Amino acid sequence: MSAKENDLLRIQEMYDIATQTMSQIAELEFNQERFVHAQSVQDQLIAEGLANRVFRITEEGGKLSELFKEYGFELREMSGLRNRLAHAYGTIDMEIVWNVLETEFPKVIEGCERYCDDNGITLRPTWG
């Protein structure tokens, strides 16, 4: 498989994760308070799952080719956040993770869409 094919698979994965996550957050009416200060087991599980989604996006984003910087992907920052999440061992700052969900996931979606538009690729969510 070529690097371009690998990048496209990564873009599709990131797009799916980000679009599904944003849709589910809206549907559940999940907010920063519930995420950062989860009071119920349900909210704790949701928050943990959302943090895992951030990890997955940063895992894929950190492996993209350098050309993706043109599309707003901060590859070095993604890789750094991935490493912090992977090695935090229970000391993740949930405020930072929520900020990534709220501000960076929409940018990921936009970057994926721009890349595909520029390359004549149709990008559709593969979930739901």
DSSP file (Angstrom, degrees, kcal/mol; ACC not computed):
  #  RESIDUE AA STRUCTURE BP1 BP2  ACC     N-H-->O    O-->H-N    N-H-->O    O-->H-N    TCO  KAPPA ALPHA  PHI   PSI    X-CA   Y-CA   Z-CA
    1    1 A M              0   0    0      0, 0.0     2,-0.0     0, 0.0     0, 0.0   0.000 360.0 360.0 360.0 134.8    0.0    0.0    0.0
    2    2 A S     >  -     0   0    0      1,-0.1     4,-2.4     4,-0.0     5,-0.2  -0.281 360.0-111.4 -77.0 163.9    1.4    3.4   -1.0
    3    3 A A  H  > S+     0   0    0      1,-0.2     4,-2.8     2,-0.2     5,-0.2   0.884 119.9  55.5 -60.6 -38.1    1.9    6.3    1.5
    4    4 A K  H  > S+     0   0    0      2,-0.2     4,-2.4     1,-0.2    -1,-0.2   0.912 107.9  47.8 -62.9 -42.0   -1.0    8.1   -0.3
    5    5 A E  H  > S+     0   0    0      2,-0.2     4,-2.3     1,-0.2    -1,-0.2   0.907 111.8  50.3 -63.8 -41.1   -3.3    5.2    0.3
    6    6 A N  H  X S+     0   0    0     -4,-2.4     4,-2.3     2,-0.2    -2,-0.2   0.917 110.4  49.9 -62.5 -42.8   -2.2    5.1    3.9
    7    7 A D  H  X S+     0   0    0     -4,-2.8     4,-2.8     1,-0.2    -2,-0.2   0.911 109.9  50.6 -61.9 -42.2   -2.9    8.8    4.3
    8    8 A L  H  X S+     0   0    0     -4,-2.4     4,-2.6     1,-0.2    -1,-0.2   0.899 109.7  50.1 -64.7 -39.5   -6.3    8.5    2.8
    9    9 A L  H  X S+     0   0    0     -4,-2.3     4,-2.3     2,-0.2    -1,-0.2   0.903 112.1  48.5 -63.4 -40.2   -7.2    5.6    5.1
   10   10 A R  H  X S+     0   0    0     -4,-2.3     4,-2.9     2,-0.2     5,-0.2   0.913 110.5  50.6 -64.9 -42.8   -6.0    7.8    8.0
   11   11 A I  H  X S+     0   0    0     -4,-2.8     4,-2.7     2,-0.2    -2,-0.2   0.924 111.2  48.4 -61.2 -44.7   -8.0   10.8    6.8
   12   12 A Q  H  X S+     0   0    0     -4,-2.6     4,-2.6     2,-0.2    -1,-0.2   0.920 113.0  48.1 -61.8 -43.2  -11.2    8.6    6.5
   13   13 A E  H  X S+     0   0    0     -4,-2.3     4,-2.5     2,-0.2    -2,-0.2   0.926 113.8  46.2 -63.4 -45.5  -10.6    7.2   10.0
   14   14 A M  H  X S+     0   0    0     -4,-2.9     4,-2.7     2,-0.2     5,-0.2   0.907 113.0  50.1 -64.3 -41.7  -10.0   10.7   11.5
   15   15 A Y  H  X S+     0   0    0     -4,-2.7     4,-2.8    -5,-0.2     5,-0.3   0.926 111.9  47.8 -62.3 -45.7  -13.1   12.0    9.7
   16   16 A D  H  X S+     0   0    0     -4,-2.6     4,-2.3    -5,-0.2     5,-0.3   0.932 113.7  46.6 -61.2 -46.7  -15.2    9.2   10.9
   17   17 A I  H  X S+     0   0    0     -4,-2.5     4,-2.4    -5,-0.2    -2,-0.2   0.943 116.3  44.4 -61.8 -48.0  -14.1    9.5   14.5
   18   18 A A  H  X S+     0   0    0     -4,-2.7     4,-2.5     2,-0.2     5,-0.2   0.920 116.0  44.9 -67.0 -44.9  -14.5   13.3   14.6
   19   19 A T  H  X S+     0   0    0     -4,-2.8     4,-2.1    -5,-0.2    -1,-0.2   0.918 115.9  46.6 -68.3 -41.1  -17.9   13.4   12.8
   20   20 A Q  H  X S+     0   0    0     -4,-2.3     4,-2.6    -5,-0.3     5,-0.2   0.921 113.3  49.7 -65.2 -42.5  -19.3   10.6   14.9
   21   21 A T  H  X S+     0   0    0     -4,-2.4     4,-2.7    -5,-0.3     5,-0.2   0.934 111.5  47.3 -62.0 -47.7  -18.0   12.1   18.1
   22   22 A M  H  X S+     0   0    0     -4,-2.5     4,-1.9     1,-0.2    -1,-0.2   0.900 113.4  49.4 -63.0 -40.0  -19.4   15.6   17.4
   23   23 A S  H  X S+     0   0    0     -4,-2.1     4,-2.6    -5,-0.2    -1,-0.2   0.918 112.9  46.4 -63.8 -44.1  -22.8   14.0   16.5
   24   24 A Q  H  X S+     0   0    0     -4,-2.6     4,-2.6     2,-0.2     6,-0.2   0.883 109.1  53.8 -69.7 -38.4  -22.9   11.9   19.7
   25   25 A I  H  X>S+     0   0    0     -4,-2.7     5,-2.1    -5,-0.2     4,-0.6   0.933 113.1  44.6 -59.4 -44.9  -21.9   14.8   21.9
   26   26 A A  H ><5S+     0   0    0     -4,-1.9     3,-0.8    -5,-0.2    -2,-0.2   0.931 113.4  49.6 -64.9 -45.8  -24.7   16.9   20.5
   27   27 A E  H 3<5S+     0   0    0     -4,-2.6    -2,-0.2     1,-0.3    -1,-0.2   0.885 115.9  42.2 -62.4 -39.3  -27.2   14.0   20.7
   28   28 A L  H 3<5S-     0   0    0     -4,-2.6    -1,-0.3    -5,-0.2    -2,-0.2   0.547 103.7-131.3 -82.0  -7.3  -26.3   13.3   24.3
   29   29 A E  T <<5 +     0   0    0     -3,-0.8     2,-0.3    -4,-0.6    -3,-0.2   0.895  44.1 174.4  52.3  41.2  -26.2   17.0   25.2
   30   30 A F      < -     0   0    0     -5,-2.1     2,-0.2    -6,-0.2    -1,-0.2  -0.613   5.9-174.8 -80.2 136.4  -22.9   16.2   26.8
   31   31 A N     >  -     0   0    0     -2,-0.3     4,-2.1    -3,-0.1     5,-0.2  -0.731  40.4 -93.1-129.9 176.4  -21.1   19.3   28.0
   32   32 A Q  H  > S+     0   0    0     -2,-0.2     4,-3.2     1,-0.2     5,-0.4   0.883 120.3  54.1 -58.5 -42.4  -17.8   20.4   29.6
   33   33 A E  H  > S+     0   0    0      1,-0.2     4,-2.6     2,-0.2    -1,-0.2   0.940 111.1  44.4 -60.1 -48.4  -19.1   20.1   33.1
   34   34 A R  H  4 S+     0   0    0      1,-0.2    -1,-0.2     2,-0.2    -2,-0.2   0.839 117.3  47.8 -65.3 -32.6  -20.3   16.5   32.7
   35   35 A F  H >< S+     0   0    0     -4,-2.1     3,-0.6     2,-0.2    -2,-0.2   0.947 119.7  34.3 -73.1 -50.2  -17.0   15.7   30.9
   36   36 A V  H 3< S+     0   0    0     -4,-3.2    -2,-0.2     1,-0.2    -3,-0.2   0.857 131.6  30.1 -76.6 -36.3  -14.6   17.3   33.3
   37   37 A H  T 3< S-     0   0    0     -4,-2.6    -1,-0.2    -5,-0.4    -2,-0.2  -0.406  79.7-175.0-122.2  55.0  -16.5   16.5   36.5
   38   38 A A    <   +     0   0    0     -3,-0.6    -4,-0.1     1,-0.2    -3,-0.1  -0.299   7.4 179.1 -56.8 124.9  -18.4   13.3   35.7
   39   39 A Q        +     0   0    0     -5,-0.1     2,-0.3    -2,-0.0    -1,-0.2   0.696  59.7  55.5-101.1 -25.4  -20.7   12.5   38.7
   40   40 A S  S  > S-     0   0    0     -6,-0.1     4,-2.3     1,-0.1     5,-0.2  -0.701  83.3-118.8-108.5 161.2  -22.3    9.4   37.4
   41   41 A V  H  > S+     0   0    0     -2,-0.3     4,-2.5     2,-0.2     5,-0.2   0.897 116.7  55.2 -60.9 -39.9  -20.8    6.1   36.2
   42   42 A Q  H  > S+     0   0    0      1,-0.2     4,-2.4     2,-0.2    -1,-0.2   0.940 109.1  45.3 -60.3 -47.7  -22.5    6.8   32.8
   43   43 A D  H  > S+     0   0    0      1,-0.2     4,-2.8     2,-0.2    -1,-0.2   0.868 111.1  54.2 -65.2 -35.6  -20.8   10.2   32.5
   44   44 A Q  H  X S+     0   0    0     -4,-2.3     4,-2.3     2,-0.2    -1,-0.2   0.922 110.5  46.2 -62.9 -43.4  -17.5    8.7   33.6
   45   45 A L  H  X S+     0   0    0     -4,-2.5     4,-2.4     2,-0.2    -2,-0.2   0.900 113.5  48.7 -66.0 -40.9  -17.7    6.0   30.8
   46   46 A I  H  X S+     0   0    0     -4,-2.4     4,-2.6     2,-0.2    -2,-0.2   0.937 112.1  48.7 -64.4 -45.9  -18.7    8.6   28.2
   47   47 A A  H  X S+     0   0    0     -4,-2.8     4,-2.4     1,-0.2    -2,-0.2   0.908 111.9  49.1 -60.7 -42.8  -15.9   10.9   29.2
   48   48 A E  H  X S+     0   0    0     -4,-2.3     4,-1.9     1,-0.2    -1,-0.2   0.906 111.6  49.6 -63.7 -41.6  -13.4    8.1   29.1
   49   49 A G  H  X S+     0   0    0     -4,-2.4     4,-1.6     2,-0.2    -2,-0.2   0.895 110.7  49.5 -63.9 -40.6  -14.7    7.0   25.7
   50   50 A L  H  X S+     0   0    0     -4,-2.6     4,-1.8     2,-0.2    -2,-0.2   0.890 108.7  52.4 -66.4 -39.6  -14.4   10.6   24.4
   51   51 A A  H  X S+     0   0    0     -4,-2.4     4,-2.1     1,-0.2    -1,-0.2   0.884 107.2  53.7 -62.1 -37.1  -10.8   10.9   25.7
   52   52 A N  H  X S+     0   0    0     -4,-1.9     4,-2.6     1,-0.2    -1,-0.2   0.874 104.4  55.0 -64.4 -36.5  -10.1    7.6   23.8
   53   53 A R  H  X S+     0   0    0     -4,-1.6     4,-2.4     2,-0.2    -1,-0.2   0.896 106.5  50.7 -63.7 -39.1  -11.5    9.2   20.6
   54   54 A V  H  X S+     0   0    0     -4,-1.8     4,-2.5     1,-0.2     5,-0.2   0.931 110.0  50.7 -62.4 -43.9   -9.0   12.1   21.1
   55   55 A F  H  X S+     0   0    0     -4,-2.1     4,-2.4     1,-0.2    -2,-0.2   0.927 109.7  50.1 -57.8 -45.8   -6.2    9.6   21.5
   56   56 A R  H  X S+     0   0    0     -4,-2.6     4,-2.2     2,-0.2     5,-0.2   0.900 110.7  49.0 -63.4 -41.2   -7.3    7.8   18.3
   57   57 A I  H  X S+     0   0    0     -4,-2.4     4,-3.1     1,-0.2     5,-0.2   0.933 113.5  46.1 -62.9 -45.3   -7.4   11.0   16.3
   58   58 A T  H  X S+     0   0    0     -4,-2.5     4,-2.0     1,-0.2    -2,-0.2   0.843 109.4  55.9 -69.3 -31.1   -3.9   12.0   17.5
   59   59 A E  H  < S+     0   0    0     -4,-2.4     4,-0.3    -5,-0.2    -1,-0.2   0.948 115.4  37.2 -62.2 -49.3   -2.6    8.5   16.8
   60   60 A E  H >< S+     0   0    0     -4,-2.2     3,-1.4     1,-0.2     4,-0.3   0.916 116.1  53.0 -70.1 -43.7   -3.7    8.7   13.2
   61   61 A G  H >< S+     0   0    0     -4,-3.1     3,-1.3     1,-0.3    -1,-0.2   0.844 101.4  59.6 -62.8 -34.9   -2.8   12.4   12.7
   62   62 A G  T 3< S+     0   0    0     -4,-2.0    -1,-0.3     1,-0.2    -2,-0.2   0.634 104.3  52.1 -69.0 -12.5    0.7   11.9   14.0
   63   63 A K  T <  S+     0   0    0     -3,-1.4    -1,-0.2    -4,-0.3    -2,-0.2   0.418  83.8 115.1-102.4  -1.2    1.3    9.5   11.2
   64   64 A L  S <  S-     0   0    0     -3,-1.3    -3,-0.0    -4,-0.3   -61,-0.0  -0.304  74.1 -98.5 -69.4 154.5    0.2   11.7    8.3
   65   65 A S    >   -     0   0    0    -62,-0.1     3,-1.9     1,-0.1     4,-0.1  -0.284  35.6-106.3 -65.9 156.9    2.6   12.9    5.6
   66   66 A E  G >  S+     0   0    0      1,-0.3     3,-2.1     2,-0.2     4,-0.3   0.757 112.1  75.6 -58.0 -27.2    4.0   16.4    6.0
   67   67 A L  G >  S+     0   0    0      1,-0.3     3,-1.3     2,-0.2    -1,-0.3   0.713  79.3  73.9 -61.6 -17.9    1.8   17.7    3.1
   68   68 A F  G X >S+     0   0    0     -3,-1.9     5,-1.7     1,-0.3     3,-1.1   0.607  73.9  79.1 -75.0  -9.4   -1.1   17.7    5.5
   69   69 A K  G X 5S+     0   0    0     -3,-2.1     3,-1.7     1,-0.2    -1,-0.3   0.846  85.0  64.1 -60.7 -31.7    0.2   20.7    7.3
   70   70 A E  G < 5S+     0   0    0     -3,-1.3    -1,-0.2    -4,-0.3    -2,-0.2   0.749  99.6  53.1 -61.0 -24.2   -1.3   22.6    4.3
   71   71 A Y  G < 5S-     0   0    0     -3,-1.1    -1,-0.3    -4,-0.2    -2,-0.2   0.184 127.1 -95.4-102.0  16.2   -4.7   21.5    5.4
   72   72 A G  T < 5S+     0   0    0     -3,-1.7     2,-0.6     1,-0.3    -3,-0.2   0.522  75.3 144.4  88.5   5.9   -4.3   22.7    9.0
   73   73 A F      < -     0   0    0     -5,-1.7     2,-1.4    38,-0.1    -1,-0.3  -0.691  41.6-150.9 -82.3 123.2   -3.2   19.5   10.6
   74   74 A E     >  +     0   0    0     -2,-0.6     4,-2.7     1,-0.2     5,-0.2  -0.698  20.4 179.3 -93.1  84.2   -0.6   20.3   13.3
   75   75 A L  H  > S+     0   0    0     -2,-1.4     4,-2.4     1,-0.2    -1,-0.2   0.874  75.2  47.6 -60.8 -44.7    1.3   17.0   13.0
   76   76 A R  H  > S+     0   0    0      1,-0.2     4,-2.4     2,-0.2    -1,-0.2   0.917 114.2  47.5 -63.8 -43.1    3.9   17.7   15.7
   77   77 A E  H  > S+     0   0    0      2,-0.2     4,-2.7     1,-0.2     5,-0.2   0.890 110.9  51.9 -65.8 -39.6    1.2   18.8   18.2
   78   78 A M  H  X S+     0   0    0     -4,-2.7     4,-2.5     1,-0.2   -16,-0.2   0.933 111.3  47.0 -61.6 -45.2   -1.0   15.8   17.4
   79   79 A S  H  X S+     0   0    0     -4,-2.4     4,-2.2    -5,-0.2    -2,-0.2   0.901 112.5  50.0 -64.0 -41.0    2.0   13.5   18.0
   80   80 A G  H  X S+     0   0    0     -4,-2.4     4,-2.1     2,-0.2    -2,-0.2   0.911 111.9  47.0 -64.6 -42.9    2.9   15.3   21.2
   81   81 A L  H  X S+     0   0    0     -4,-2.7     4,-2.7     2,-0.2     5,-0.2   0.900 109.7  54.7 -66.2 -39.7   -0.7   15.1   22.6
   82   82 A R  H  X S+     0   0    0     -4,-2.5     4,-2.7    -5,-0.2    -2,-0.2   0.933 109.1  47.9 -57.0 -46.6   -0.9   11.5   21.6
   83   83 A N  H  X S+     0   0    0     -4,-2.2     4,-1.8     1,-0.2    -1,-0.2   0.887 111.3  50.1 -63.9 -39.3    2.2   10.7   23.6
   84   84 A R  H  X S+     0   0    0     -4,-2.1     4,-0.5     1,-0.2    -1,-0.2   0.912 113.7  45.2 -66.0 -40.9    0.9   12.7   26.6
   85   85 A L  H >< S+     0   0    0     -4,-2.7     3,-0.6     1,-0.2     4,-0.3   0.898 113.5  50.0 -67.8 -39.8   -2.4   10.8   26.5
   86   86 A A  H 3< S+     0   0    0     -4,-2.7    -1,-0.2    -5,-0.2    -2,-0.2   0.816 121.5  32.4 -68.9 -30.4   -0.7    7.4   26.0
   87   87 A H  H 3< S+     0   0    0     -4,-1.8    -1,-0.2    -5,-0.2    -2,-0.2   0.234  87.5  98.3-114.7  13.7    1.7    7.9   28.9
   88   88 A A    X<  -     0   0    0     -3,-0.6     3,-0.8    -4,-0.5    -1,-0.1   0.759  67.1-155.0 -75.1 -24.4   -0.3   10.0   31.4
   89   89 A Y  T 3  S-     0   0    0     -4,-0.3    -3,-0.1     1,-0.2    -2,-0.1   0.916  73.4 -34.3  49.4  54.0   -1.3    6.9   33.4
   90   90 A G  T 3  S+     0   0    0     -5,-0.2    -1,-0.2     1,-0.1    -5,-0.0   0.496 119.1  99.6  87.7   3.2   -4.5    8.4   34.9
   91   91 A T    <   +     0   0    0     -3,-0.8     2,-0.3    -6,-0.1    -2,-0.1  -0.147  45.0 147.8-115.0  39.6   -3.4   12.0   35.2
   92   92 A I        -     0   0    0      1,-0.1     2,-1.0    -7,-0.1     3,-0.1  -0.562  51.2-126.9 -75.8 133.8   -5.0   13.4   32.0
   93   93 A D    >>  -     0   0    0     -2,-0.3     4,-1.7     1,-0.2     3,-0.6  -0.724  21.5-165.2 -80.5 102.7   -6.1   17.0   32.2
   94   94 A M  H 3> S+     0   0    0     -2,-1.0     4,-2.6     1,-0.2     5,-0.2   0.737  83.3  64.0 -67.4 -23.5   -9.7   16.6   31.1
   95   95 A E  H 3> S+     0   0    0      2,-0.2     4,-2.1     1,-0.2    -1,-0.2   0.925 105.5  45.6 -62.7 -43.7  -10.1   20.4   30.6
   96   96 A I  H <> S+     0   0    0     -3,-0.6     4,-2.0     2,-0.2    -2,-0.2   0.914 112.2  50.8 -65.3 -43.2   -7.4   20.1   27.8
   97   97 A V  H  X S+     0   0    0     -4,-1.7     4,-2.3     1,-0.2    -2,-0.2   0.915 109.9  49.8 -62.8 -42.9   -9.1   17.1   26.3
   98   98 A W  H  X S+     0   0    0     -4,-2.6     4,-2.9     1,-0.2     5,-0.2   0.913 108.2  53.9 -61.7 -41.1  -12.5   18.8   26.3
   99   99 A N  H  X>S+     0   0    0     -4,-2.1     4,-2.9     1,-0.2     5,-0.7   0.889 107.6  50.8 -60.2 -39.2  -10.9   21.8   24.6
  100  100 A V  I  X>S+     0   0    0     -4,-2.0     5,-1.7     2,-0.2     4,-1.4   0.931 112.0  47.1 -63.1 -45.3   -9.5   19.5   21.9
  101  101 A L  I  <5S+     0   0    0     -4,-2.3     4,-0.3     3,-0.2    -2,-0.2   0.933 118.4  41.2 -59.2 -46.0  -13.0   18.0   21.4
  102  102 A E  I  <5S+     0   0    0     -4,-2.9    -2,-0.2    -5,-0.2    -1,-0.2   0.869 131.7  18.2 -74.8 -39.2  -14.6   21.3   21.2
  103  103 A T  I  X5S+     0   0    0     -4,-2.9     4,-0.6    -5,-0.2    -3,-0.2   0.794 127.1  41.4-106.6 -34.3  -12.1   23.3   19.1
  104  104 A E  I  X<S+     0   0    0     -4,-1.4     4,-2.2    -5,-0.7    -3,-0.2   0.821 102.3  63.7 -90.5 -31.9   -9.9   20.9   17.3
  105  105 A F  H  ><S+     0   0    0     -5,-1.7     4,-2.4    -4,-0.3     5,-0.2   0.920 102.9  50.7 -61.3 -42.9  -12.3   18.2   16.2
  106  106 A P  H  > S+     0   0    0      0, 0.0     4,-2.3     0, 0.0    -1,-0.2   0.885 110.4  51.0 -60.4 -34.8  -14.2   20.7   13.9
  107  107 A K  H  X S+     0   0    0     -4,-0.6     4,-2.8     2,-0.2    -2,-0.2   0.872 107.8  52.4 -67.8 -36.8  -10.8   21.7   12.4
  108  108 A V  H  X S+     0   0    0     -4,-2.2     4,-2.6     2,-0.2     5,-0.2   0.935 109.9  48.5 -62.4 -46.2  -10.0   18.0   11.8
  109  109 A I  H  X S+     0   0    0     -4,-2.4     4,-2.5     1,-0.2    -2,-0.2   0.942 113.3  47.4 -58.9 -47.8  -13.3   17.6   10.0
  110  110 A E  H  X S+     0   0    0     -4,-2.3     4,-2.7     1,-0.2    -2,-0.2   0.915 112.1  49.5 -61.7 -44.0  -12.6   20.7    7.9
  111  111 A G  H  X S+     0   0    0     -4,-2.8     4,-2.4     2,-0.2    -1,-0.2   0.903 111.3  49.0 -63.1 -41.7   -9.1   19.6    7.1
  112  112 A C  H  X S+     0   0    0     -4,-2.6     4,-2.2     2,-0.2    -1,-0.2   0.924 113.2  47.4 -62.5 -44.7  -10.2   16.2    6.0
  113  113 A E  H  X S+     0   0    0     -4,-2.5     4,-2.8    -5,-0.2    -2,-0.2   0.907 112.1  49.1 -65.3 -42.1  -12.9   17.7    3.8
  114  114 A R  H  X S+     0   0    0     -4,-2.7     4,-2.7     2,-0.2    -1,-0.2   0.920 110.7  50.4 -64.5 -43.1  -10.6   20.2    2.2
  115  115 A Y  H  X S+     0   0    0     -4,-2.4     4,-1.1    -5,-0.2    -2,-0.2   0.940 114.4  43.9 -59.2 -47.1   -8.0   17.6    1.4
  116  116 A C  H  <>S+     0   0    0     -4,-2.2     5,-3.1     2,-0.2     3,-0.3   0.906 113.2  50.9 -67.5 -41.9  -10.6   15.3   -0.2
  117  117 A D  H ><5S+     0   0    0     -4,-2.8     3,-1.3     1,-0.2    -1,-0.2   0.936 110.1  50.1 -59.3 -46.3  -12.2   18.2   -2.1
  118  118 A D  H 3<5S+     0   0    0     -4,-2.7    -1,-0.2     1,-0.3    -2,-0.2   0.749 116.2  42.9 -64.2 -23.8   -8.8   19.3   -3.5
  119  119 A N  T 3<5S-     0   0    0     -4,-1.1    -1,-0.3    -3,-0.3    -2,-0.2   0.228 113.6-111.7-110.0  12.6   -8.0   15.7   -4.6
  120  120 A G  T < 5 +     0   0    0     -3,-1.3     2,-0.4    -4,-0.3    -3,-0.2   0.814  68.4 144.2  64.9  31.5  -11.4   14.9   -6.1
  121  121 A I      < -     0   0    0     -5,-3.1     2,-0.6    -6,-0.2    -1,-0.2  -0.872  48.0-134.7-106.6 134.3  -12.2   12.3   -3.4
  122  122 A T        -     0   0    0     -2,-0.4     2,-0.6    -3,-0.1    -9,-0.0  -0.778  22.4-164.8 -87.3 123.3  -15.7   11.8   -2.0
  123  123 A L        +     0   0    0     -2,-0.6    -6,-0.0   -10,-0.1    -2,-0.0  -0.942  15.9 163.2-114.7 120.1  -15.6   11.6    1.7
  124  124 A R        -     0   0    0     -2,-0.6  -108,-0.1     0, 0.0  -109,-0.0  -0.981  44.4 -99.7-133.1 145.7  -18.6   10.3    3.6
  125  125 A P        -     0   0    0      0, 0.0  -113,-0.0     0, 0.0  -109,-0.0  -0.390  24.2-158.2 -60.3 140.4  -18.9    9.0    7.1
  126  126 A T        +     0   0    0   -114,-0.2     2,-0.2     2,-0.1  -113,-0.0   0.360  65.4  86.7-100.8   3.7  -18.8    5.2    7.3
  127  127 A W              0   0    0      1,-0.2  -110,-0.0  -111,-0.1     0, 0.0  -0.585 360.0 360.0 -99.8 164.4  -20.6    5.0   10.6
  128  128 A G              0   0    0     -2,-0.2    -1,-0.2  -108,-0.0    -2,-0.1   0.431 360.0 360.0  53.5 360.0  -24.3    5.0   11.4
